[in-house]
Amino acid sequence: MEKTKLSDYFYELPEELIAQDPLSKRDESRLLVLNRKTGEVQHKFFKNIIEFLKPNDCLVINNTRVIPARLLGKKEKTEGKIEIFLLNNLGNDIWETLAKPGKKAIPGSRFVFGDKEQLIAEVVEVKEDGNRIVKFFYEGVFQSVLDEVGTVPLPPYIHKKLEDGERYQTVYSKIKGSSAAPTAGLHFTKELLGEIKEKGISVAELTLHVGLGTFRPVKEENILDHKMHSEWYKIDQDACDKINNARKNGGRVIAVGTTSCRVLESIAEKGKDICPKEGNTDIFIYPGYEFKILDGLITNFHLPESTLIMLVSAFAGYENTMNAYKIAVNEKYRFFSFGDAMFIS
């Protein structure tokens, strides 16, 4: 069943259910378990996820690490304030960015960041969608300068300051490049991952650098008119071997997060082994999509009318998804990035 109207994906969410802080213990968040064949719902805690995983299953995790992609600075000479968000690294110190206020960021304008002006940005081009192509100038290593002058951008619906920046990183994050965290992975602890591996479940790592486009609202009432943002990914031979072996041995391929899901579905071909690949994906998954490889999905609760709730609806079934969200609201689950989780199988 195709559901192509934006309003189909709206649900009422009381503001107090939007989690502003992470829990003190990652794996003590709640877990709504949804059977996509029957629509049956169970209520557990995330640490119980191991009960629902079987030997020979393969968990696919996204090992990206969030960078301090938010830059607060001033215009050279006039000192007018500017805010720049790094979106995509285009190479040679050139980035696609989001600039606020945009009217200040015209081609040729330059901005400085840091108390000692360690970083200078020059606007090279304004894209059709309003994003700015910017070239950076600095001394030393860009990532080190960024660590000094930038901050990690939290989602727009989180209004509290995060005391411990590591809580917006997964415990397995390692490849720097994301503007936002792959939040389904925030519930795992190193201990829980160790128990999962001991049970005979393999863990395959891939990388997808999450862009701020993930928070961009869908504005078209016909969702088919929505232009999906593009994100860079990479999957290596080791991960492919683990996934292919799980499938050969009767195990399930379970994506941790919509980001892992999007990579898998971008590279998979029905009935064939998956192979190492690197590139960009702008895959848009909504009801009617035929999944090629996914058997299970661990995910958080997503914004109304977002591409992410559309992806979940495609996998779990539209009616099942909207019913599960209604139950989660009634049961006062915590929503969005620092909120609770779902396991769909």
N, C-alpha and C positions, 0 to 999 in steps of 0.2 A: 504494500500500500504506500503510494507516494503521498507525502504531506508537504506541499510546496508553498503554503502560506506562512509568512513570518508569524502571524498571530497564533498559529497552531502551537507554537513553542513557548507561549507565554504562560507563566504560573505566578500566583501571588506569593510573595516572600516577605514576611515581616522583617524589618531592618535589624531587629535584635538577633536574628539567626545568622547574620553575616559575621563570621568569626574574625575578630580583630587581633587576636593573639594565638600563637601556637600553644598547644597543651604542654605541660611540663615534661611529659613522657610521650614520645612520638607514637608508640604503638598502642597507646591507651585511648586513641580516638575511636569513635564508634564505627561499625562496619555494617552496612545494609547489604545483605546477600540476596541477589535477585536471580531466580531461575528463569531464563528467557523463553524456555519452552512452555512452562506452566504459569508463569507470572507470580509464582509463590515468592514471598518475602520473609527473610529471617533477620533478626536483630542480634548482632554480635559485637565484639570489640576487635580492633584491627589485629591484635596479637593472635586471634583465633583463625586468621587467614590460613594458617598451616593445616587446619583441619580440612580445608576445601581443596588443597593441592595434593596431587598424587605422584608417586614415583614415576619417572619418565616424562612428567610435564616439564615444560621449559618456560621460565619467566623471562620476559624481555624488558630490560631496563634502559633508561636513557641517562647516560653518564655525563651529560652536559653540566657545566658550572656557570652560575650567574655572575656576570661581570658588573663592575660599578658603572653602569651604562647611562646614568643620569648626571649631567654636567650643568652646574649652575655657575654662570659667569657674567661678564659685562662686555659691552661693545667697546672695541678699541677707540680711544679718544673721547667719545661721548659718554661712555660709562653706563649706558642704558642696560638694564638687566636682561639676560637671556637664559633660557633653559633649553638644553639640547639632549635628546635621547638617542643613543646609538642603536640603529636597527640592524643593518647588514654591513659586514666588512667586505668591501669591494677590492681590497688589496692596495698596496703602495700608499698606505696611510689615508686612503679615501674611503669614506663611510656614507651609507645612506642613513639619514637621520630625520628625526622629527624635531622641529624648532618652534619654540613659543616665546614671545609672539612672532608669528611668521612674517609680519610686515617689516620687522627689523632685519630679517635674514634674506636679503636680496643678494644676487650674485656680486661677488667682489667684497662684500662686507666681511669684517674680521672680528673675532671675539676672543677674549682671553679668559683662562680658567686657572684657579689656584692662587693662593696668597702671593706667591712669587712669580705668578704668570708662567707656570711651567708648561702650559699647553695653549697653543693658539690654533683657532679653527678659521678657515676661510671658505665661504660659501662659493661653490663652483657652478651649481645649477639648481634650478627649481623644477621638480618633476610635475607631471600632470596632476598627480594625486596630492600635491602640496608638500611632499617630502623633499628635504634638501640634501643634495650631494655636497659633502664637505671634505676638504683636505686638511689634515692636522700637521702641525709643526711642533717639534719638541726636541729635547736633547736626551739621549739615553734610550731606554727600552719603553715602547709605548705602553705595554701592560703595567709596568712599574709606575709610570707617570699617572696612568688611569687609576691605579690603586690609591695614589696620593690625593688626586683632585676630584675623583668621581664618587658617587654613592650608588648603592644598589636600589633600583627603582621598584618600589612595592606597587601592587595593583591599585588602581584609583579608588577602589571601595574600601581599602584599609587606611584608616585615619590615625591609627596609633603608631608611635615610633617603635621600631623593633629593637629590643635591648640586645639581643644576640644575633648578629647577622648570619651565623651558621644555621639558624633555624629556618632560613629561607634557601638552604642548600640541602640536597639529599646527602645521606652519609656516604654515598658512592660517587658523588660528583667529582670530576677530575679534568674534563676538557673545557677550558674557558671559552665562552662565546655567547651565552644566552642573555637576553634582556629580562627574562622571567623564568621562574623555576618550573620544572615539570612536576607539578604539585602532588600528583598521585604517589610519587616516590617519597614524599616527606614523611610518610608514616612508618617507613622501615627503619629498624635499628640494625647495627652490625650483628648483634646477637641473634635477632630474628632471621636475618639472612643466613647466618651460620646454621641455624636449626633447619631451615628450608633445604639447604644444600645437603645436610646430613640425612635428610629423608629421601634423597635420591632425585631431587628436583634440580635441573641445571639452570644456571642464570647466565643469559646471554646479554652482552652489553652492545649498545649502539649509541650513536650521538646524533641528536637533532638540536640545533641551537634555536631556542624558542624566541620568537620575535614579539615585539609589543603589539603586532597585528593580531595576536591571539585575543587581545582585549577590545579590538575594534568592533563596534556594534554592526550588526547587519541592518541596513536601512531600507532595503528593497522589500516590498510586501511579497513579491514573488521571489523566493530565495534563490531560484535558478539564475537570477540577474546579479547575484552577489559575486564580486571578484575576490577570490581567496588570496590571502597573502602567501608569499613564498618563503620557505625556510631551508637552510642547508643541512644536509644529513650525511652520515657515513656509517657503513656497516662492514666489518671485516670478516675474514675467512673463519676465524674462531667462532664468532657469533653465528654465522651461517651454518657451520658444522653442528653446533648445539641444537639449533632450530630444526635442521633437516633430520638429525638423529632422533629427536623427540617425535617427529611425525612418523618416521619409519618404525619406531618402537611402540606406537599406539598412544603416545603422550599427547598432551594438548599444548598449543602455543598460546600463552597468556601474556598480553601486553600490559605493562605497568604504565598507564597513562595514555591519553589520546595521542601524544607525540610519538611514542613507540608504535602505536597502532598505525599512524599515518605513514611512518617509514615502511613498516612491513607491507602494508597494502599498496604502497607506491612501487615496491620492487618485486612483489610476488606475481607468479603466473600460475594459473590453476594446473595442478598435477605435476608441476616441475619443482626441483630443488631451487632454493634461493641462492644467489651468488653475491660476492662482495660488490659493493657499489657506493659511489659518492656522487652527490649532485644536489639539486634543489627540488623540493616538492611543493606543489600548490594544490594537492589533492583535496577535494571537497567531498566529504562523505555525508550523505543524508538518506532518509528512508527510500528504499528502492535499490540502494547499492547492494551488490552481491559480493560478500566478503570472500577473499581468495585463500586466506591463511589463518585468520584469527579464530580461536576457540573460546577465549575468555578475556575479560577486560577488568582491570582494577582502575578505578577513576574516582575523582572527587565529584561533588555536586556543583553543577555549572550554572552560569547566569541564564536567566530567561532570554529566549530569542537569540542565543549565541550559536555559532557553528559547532560548538562542543556538545551542546545538548542535542543538536541534530545528529551528530556522529553517534552518540549513545543511543538515540532513538533508532538509528539504522541498525545497530547491532542487537539491541535488546527487544526491539519492537516498539512502535510508537505508543500504543496503549499501555504496555508494561512500564515503559519509562515514565510517562506522565502520571501513572498511578503510583509508582515508587516515589516520585518526587512529592506527590500529595501526602503520602504516608510519612515521608521524611520531615515535611513541614509540620504535620500534626504531632509527630513524635519529638519535635524540637531538636532535630539533628542540626549540627553546625555546618554552614554552607561556605563554598568557595575555597580559596587557596589554603587557609589555615583551618579549614573545616574537616568534617568527617569523610568517610570513603564508602564506595560501593564496590562489590565484587559481582560481576555479571558472568554467568557461564551457562 
